[in-house]
Amino acid sequence: MNTVLDRTKPHQAESLFQPRSLNTNLAELEQALGGLIFPATKSEIIEKAKENKASSDTLSFFRILPPGKYINFHEITFMAWSFLII
């Protein structure tokens, strides 16, 4: 089952810019980072995902992560859940 990450808010519906949903899931995020050695920076995460031929939505998710160093995969999954709540 895919998790659709969508930050569209009701007041944005009339905006000229429509944020699009990201169609990815935790299994795809994990697969995209296969072989990554943690801790890892955002740029290392994106490069590994590209190497592993991640989908465009999975790459987009990694691109919206805050800059910094991630200690483990759980920190990244926490960001995915935080994204859903905001």
N, C-alpha and C positions, 0 to 999 in steps of 0.2 A: 504494500500500500504506500503510495506517495504522500508526502506531506507537502502541502502547498503553502509556501511562505508568502503572505500577502500583506503588505503594509498599507493598503488602500483604506482611507478613512472616509466616512460619509461626506464630509465637507470637501473632499478632494474630487468628488464625482464630477463636479462642474468645471474642474481645472482643465486647461489645455494640455497639461502634462499628466498622463495617466501612468502611475507606477504599475509595472507588470508583476505578476506572480512568478515565483520561482518554483518550478516543478522538480523537486528533488526529494530524497529521503536519506535517513541516517545510514542505511546500507551503502548507498551511492557515495555519500561523503567518506565513509570508511574505506571503500574500495578505491576511491580517488587518491587517498593518502597512503595506500599500501606501500610499505618500504620506507616511509618517512621516519627519520630519527628525531625524536623529541628530546629536549625542547626545540621548537622550530618557530621561525619568524613568519609573519604573514607572507612575505615574498617567497620564502622556502615552501610554504604550503601551496601557494599558487603554482610554483614551478613543478612541484611533485605532481599536482593534479593534472597539469598539462602533459607531463611525461606519461601519466597513466591514462591519458585520453579521456578525461572527465567530460561529462556533458556540459553544454554551454550554461545551463542553469546551475549546475554544481559549481562551475568556475565563478559564475556571478555571485553565488553565495559567499565563496571564499574572498572575493574582491570587496564585499561589503563588511567583512570582519574589521574590527578596530585594529589599528597598527599595534604591534607588540610581539612578544614572545609567548608562545603557547606551550605549557608544560606537558600536556598530554591531550589525547583525543577528546577526553571528557570536557575539557575547557571549550573545545570547539562545539561539541554538542550542546553545552550549556548556552552558548551564544545562539545556537539555532532555536532553542526553546525560548530564550529571552526575546528573540526577534518575533516570535509568534505572539508573545504577550504584549509587546509595545503597541 
